[in-house]
Amino acid sequence: MHAGHHRASERALRIAEDRLAVIDERIAAQTAARDRLAAALRSAADRPHSP
């Protein structure tokens, strides 16, 4: 393996880690939105059955 390949690999790894962080942020935001929606649906479903 020549010397330049190691630096390129480190750069590629940083790019991949950045992309993973962006995906993680999107998943967290979507999960929060999903949880809010699920809670709203549970709340709405519970209303007609309340005493």
C-alpha positions as CSV (number, residue, x, y, z in Angstrom):
1,M,0.0,0.0,0.0
2,H,1.4,3.4,-0.9
3,A,1.6,6.4,1.4
4,G,-1.2,8.4,-0.2
5,H,-3.8,5.6,0.3
6,H,-3.7,5.9,4.1
7,R,-4.5,9.7,4.0
8,A,-7.3,9.1,1.5
9,S,-8.8,6.4,3.6
10,E,-8.8,8.6,6.7
11,R,-10.5,11.3,4.7
12,A,-13.1,8.8,3.4
13,L,-13.7,7.6,6.9
14,R,-14.3,11.2,8.1
15,I,-16.8,11.8,5.3
16,A,-18.6,8.5,6.1
17,E,-18.7,9.5,9.8
18,D,-20.2,12.9,8.9
19,R,-22.8,11.2,6.7
20,L,-23.6,8.8,9.5
21,A,-24.1,11.7,11.9
22,V,-26.5,13.4,9.5
23,I,-28.5,10.2,9.1
24,D,-28.6,9.8,12.9
25,E,-29.9,13.4,13.3
26,R,-32.6,12.7,10.7
27,I,-33.6,9.5,12.4
28,A,-33.8,11.2,15.8
29,A,-36.0,14.0,14.3
30,Q,-38.2,11.5,12.6
31,T,-38.5,9.3,15.7
32,A,-39.5,12.3,17.7
33,A,-42.2,13.2,15.2
34,R,-43.4,9.6,15.1
35,D,-43.6,9.5,18.9
36,R,-45.6,12.7,18.9
37,L,-48.0,11.3,16.3
38,A,-48.4,8.0,18.1
39,A,-49.1,9.8,21.3
40,A,-51.7,12.0,19.6
41,L,-53.4,9.0,18.1
42,R,-53.4,7.2,21.4
43,S,-54.9,10.3,23.0
44,A,-57.6,10.6,20.3
45,A,-58.4,6.8,20.5
46,D,-58.8,7.0,24.3
47,R,-61.3,9.9,24.3
48,P,-64.4,8.0,23.1
49,H,-63.8,5.2,25.6
50,S,-63.3,7.6,28.6
51,P,-66.0,7.3,31.3
